[in-house]
Amino acid sequence: MFKGISKEIKDEVVEKIRSGIPVAKISEQHGISAKTIYTWLKKGVTEPVSIRELQKLRKENAAMREIIGMLTIEKEKIKKKAEGR
């Protein structure tokens, strides 16, 4: 089971990058993809995310997209009614 990368490793990697070591070199040294490292830098995330948490966030995201879709449709209906008057 995937447990993620420890906070200590993430902090170490981010610190090395901030000190000027290229991402590609650190990626090679630690066996972590450069894409993952860039994601950490972009998001500022330095703590591991569990698979359960990821699944929970994906479900919440899907639910929010559905709500946004319904609200968008409702807004268009209201807009069309207002234009018809």
Steps between C-alpha positions, in 0.01 A plus 500: 500500500627845408569712806643808335828675556582611851491865599870487584594388148274763343648772720853385414425500127335844508790642705756366250309659214483832680876482554547484122534129418317414176174307526623237252802420718293472819240294316769254398657486847174429681318298234212749493357627174575860410127552442429403862766740627365784287151428637634531857663831415190631326263405779738550787404154626756341726288239677397160364150455361335165566312308232181535706539876518562513125188291431295720735620814322419349160145416614452851639634647177257292292208604722595867469526472122153349490361784714672760283351335191148508646540863608627596156199339335265672746669835438454460124130418548451812711694708248283375212180571697619855575583562134159371394312763701 
